[in-house]
Amino acid sequence: MSDLDARQVAQRIDTVLDILVAGDTHSAINNLEILKAELLAQARNEQENKSGPDKSPWEI
């Protein structure tokens, strides 16, 4: 299963919101891009783990 922690993601979003409130939009966007990349990488890894070979190596 996924080791995605919803609370950790929510905390990181709260941090980005705090940065936005402080007026540093560049840092907020940068943090969102980092978070997005991490989530996509995790989803990609999970997809690769799920799509294993269905046949045994000796089957043609």
C-alpha positions in Angstrom: 0.0 0.0 0.0 1.0 3.6 -0.1 3.2 5.1 2.5 1.6 8.5 1.7 0.9 10.3 5.0 -2.1 12.6 4.6 -1.2 14.5 7.7 2.3 15.2 6.5 1.0 16.5 3.2 -1.5 18.7 5.0 1.2 20.1 7.1 3.3 20.9 4.1 0.3 22.6 2.5 -0.2 24.6 5.6 3.5 25.7 5.4 2.9 26.8 1.8 -0.1 28.8 2.9 1.9 30.4 5.7 4.5 31.4 3.1 1.8 32.9 0.9 0.4 34.9 3.8 3.8 36.2 4.5 3.9 37.5 0.9 6.7 35.3 -0.5 4.9 33.9 -3.6 8.1 32.7 -5.2 9.0 30.4 -2.3 5.4 29.2 -2.0 5.3 28.2 -5.7 8.8 26.5 -5.4 7.6 24.5 -2.4 4.4 23.5 -4.2 6.5 22.3 -7.2 8.7 20.3 -4.9 5.7 18.7 -3.2 4.1 17.9 -6.6 7.3 16.3 -7.9 7.6 14.1 -4.8 3.9 13.0 -5.0 4.2 12.2 -8.7 7.4 10.2 -8.1 5.8 8.3 -5.4 2.7 7.6 -7.6 5.1 6.5 -10.4 6.9 4.1 -8.1 3.7 2.6 -6.9 2.5 2.1 -10.5 5.7 0.4 -11.4 5.4 -1.9 -8.4 1.8 -2.9 -9.4 2.5 -3.5 -13.1 4.8 -6.6 -12.6 4.9 -9.4 -15.1 1.7 -11.4 -15.2 3.3 -14.5 -16.8 6.1 -16.6 -15.5 9.4 -16.0 -17.3 9.2 -19.4 -19.0 5.8 -18.8 -20.6 5.7 -17.6 -24.2 
